[in-house]
Amino acid sequence: MKRIRLAVQLIFTILTNGYVYGYLNGKIYQGALKYACVPGLNCYSCPGAIASCPLGALQALLNQRGFRIPFGMLGFFFLVGSLLGRFVCGWLCPFGLAQDLLHKIPVLRKRKTLPLHRILKYGKYVVLVLFAGIGSAFLFGGFAKVPAFCKYICPSGTLFGAIPLLASNASLRGQAGGLFLWKLGILLVLLLLSVKVYRPFCQYLCPLGAIYGLFNRFSLVQVHWEKQGCTSCGACERACPVALSVSGISRSPECIRCGKCIEACPGNCLSFTSGRRGN
């Protein structure tokens, strides 16, 4: 399961960031595919990105002159969320992969969550509302509306977009200022935390994970718990990287469907299913 998941993550990241010319020349692909969105956090401004980020598209629509409800993006989130839920986070997000790889670095006393996790986990909903949602359209930039999450926070955009562009484009390096340093600081803190704590951005700040988490209870892809055969050995709970109880696995908005609980269960009481089955 671990190898399959890693392979899927790598292949999806390569396919969705496969515009090699962009990396070599410091240019952003702007062809027809950019009108489509990938499900994960994949920055529009990444020189290798061949499609758009759903959060960036949402903010672009919210920031248009004259507020309009972005029915197209709401439909996209409903479709992807109802099919996959946070499976997207666990298997199809490039920045999730970056955090996973960093967490593999051997250090003593790894942590699954941060102190005050029960409070901090709601931070991603705050970011969703204030930076990626309605707040992006009305709270930042005055009359010149800005995509606030992309501009002020998004670490994926900094890692996959800003840094490669600055590395290959001298004119852009001359324009980098305080805002870039601010976002670079956010990125470095999250990357360093990722070595110790499992996916801190996904758990505490990602507005896309907040959206998909709302669909976890009824998405098509589920982790089914065969309760009658369970011996309550606790192996799945120990394996869960975000410290979920067996009853919370799959149903919780924090579950990213990574499959570690399935792999750890000695009685095969957990399995991926398509379609809702009661736990």
N, C-alpha and C positions, 0 to 999 in steps of 0.2 A: 504493500500500500504506500509506504513512504517513497519508494523509488518511482512508482507510477505517478504519484502526486507531483513529485519534483520534476519529472519528465514533462508532465502536462504544463506546469508552471513555466518551465524554460521554453517549451515549444510555443506556448501562447505569447509569451513576452517577445520572443524573436519574431514571430509572425506579425504581431501588431506594432513592432518597432523595427521593421525590416527595410526602411528606406535608407540604404547605405550611403547614397549620394548626399543626403542631408548631413550625416556625420562628417563626411569628408570635406564638405564645402560650407558648413555652417548655415545651411538654408533649411527652411521648414517646408515640408511637402504640403501643397495646397491644391491637390487634384480633387477629382470627384469623390474619392473615398472619404475625404474629410467631412462630407455632409452626413456620414454615418457615425454612430457612436459605438465604441466597444463597451462591454459591461463594467470593466474595472476602472481604477484610477489611472488614466493613461494620458499624460499631458498633451494638449493640442500643440504646444510649442516645442515639444521634443523633436529634434531634427530627424529622428527615425520614425516618428509616429505616422501611421498611414490612415488613421481615423481619429475621431474626436473623443474627448472625455465627457461623459454624461453630465458631470457637475459643471464643467465649463459651458456646455451647451445650455444647461438650465439657467445659469447666471446671465448668459448672453441674451436669452429670451426675456428674462425678468428685467433686464436693464434697458430694453428697448424704450424709445420715447412713447409715452402713453401706456400705462400698465395694462398688460393682457395676461390672462391665465395661460401658462404654457402647456396646453392640453397634449401636445405631441410628446413632450418630455415626460409628463405625468403618465402617459400611456406606455412609454418605454420602461419607466421604473416599475409600473404595474406588471408588464409582461415579463421582464427579466426577474423581478422579485417573486412573482407567483410561480414561476418555473423553477428558479434556483435558490431563492433566498440568499443567505450569506455563503453559499457554496462559491459564489463569485469571489468573495474575499479569500477563501481558503485555497482556491485552485486557479483563478484567472486574473489576479491583480499583480502587476509588476512590482509595485511598492511593497505588497505583502511578501512577495518572493525575496526582495532585498532584506526585509526584516527577518525572515526565516533563516536566510543564510548567515546573517550576523549572529543570530541566536545560537547557531551551531558552534561558535567560537568557544572553546572550553575555558570557563572561569568557575571559580568556586561559588557555591550557593546561588544557583539560578533562582529567580523568582517568577511565579506565574502572573502575579498581579502586583500593583503598587499598593502601599498603605492607603487607607481610605478608598479602596476600590469601589465600594458600594455607592459612594458619592461621585467619585471621579468618572465612573463609566457613563454618567449622564452628560459629560462634557461634549461628547460627539453630537448630542441633540442640540446643545447650546450653539455649537459651531454651525450646525445645519440651519438653525433658524436665523442666527445673527450674521453669519458670513456667506453661506451658500444659498439661503432662501430669501424670504421677504426682506430681511435686514440688508441683504446685498443691494436690493433695489432702492431702499429708502433711507438707510442709516449712513451710508458711506458715499463720499464724493459729491454731496450736494446735488446740484442739477446735472452734473457730469457723472452719471452713475458708473460704478466700477464693479468688476467681478471680484468682490472682496476676498473670498476664500482663495482664489487663484493668486491674487495680488499680494496678500498679506501673510498667508499661512502655508499653502500647499507644499509639503516637502517633496512630493513626487515630481512636481513641476520644477523644483530647484535641482533635484538629483538628475532627472532624465531630460530636462529642458534647458534650464539656465546654464548649468555647468558645462554640458557639451557645446552649447552655442558659444559661450564665452571662450572656451578652449580653442575653437576653430575659427573665430571671427574677431579679429583685432579691433575693429571699429566698435563692436559691442562692448569689449572689455573696457574701453575708454569711457563708456557711459554708465558702467556699473557704479552704484553709489550705496547710500545708507540702506535703502530698501533691500537690495540684494544681500548686504551683510546681515540684516535682520533675519531674512529668510534662510540664509546659510546657517545662522546660529540655531534656528529652530530645527533645521535638518540635522545638524551635528548633535544636538541634544538627543533627538529621537534615535539617531543611529547608535550613539553610545548607550542609550538606555536599552536598545534592542539586544545588545550583547547580554545584558543581565535579565531583562524583563521581556516576556513573550509579547511581541507585536504591540508596543505601547501606543503607536499611532492608531492602529485598528481598534484597540480597546477603548481609547479615551478621547480621540479627536476626529476620527474620520466621519464626515457627514454622509458619505456614500454607504458606509457600513451601517450607519444609523437608519438610512432608508431601507436597505435590504433586510435589516434585522426585524423590521416591522412585519415582514412577510414570512418569517421563519416558521411560524406555527402552522401555516397552511400552504407552504410552497410545495411544488411537485416533488422535488428532491428532499427526502427526509432520512434521518437515522432512526430506524425502528428499534424499539426496545421490547424484547420478548420477556415480559415481566414474569410469566409463570415459570420459566426455566432459570431465572436469575437466582444465584445463591448469595447475592449481596457481598461478594468478595472485595469490592471496592477497586478492582484493577482498572476499570474504565475511568473512575474518578481520579485516580492517581495519574493516569495517562493524559487526561484532558489538560491541554495547555492553558486554558483559561479558568480552571478550577470549578467546573460545573458539576452538580450532582447528577446521578444517573437519570433522575426524573427530569432534569433540566436540559439534558443533552438533546439537541435538535430543536426542542421547543423554545429554548431561551434565545432572545435576540443577540446574545453574545456568541452563540455557536457558529463556527465558520465551516462546519462540515469537513474538517481536516481528516477524519477517519482514524485518528489515533486511538479513540475509545474502541472502535471496531476491532482494530488490530490487537489490542491488549486483552480483550475479553476471552477468557479461557473456555467459556461455555458456548461461544457463538450466539450469544443472546442479543447482539447488536448487529445491524446490517443496514446498508443503504437500500432504500426502497424508492420507487416512483409512485406517487400518490399517497394520500393521507391514510395512515393506519393508526388507530389509537394506541397510545403507550400503556 
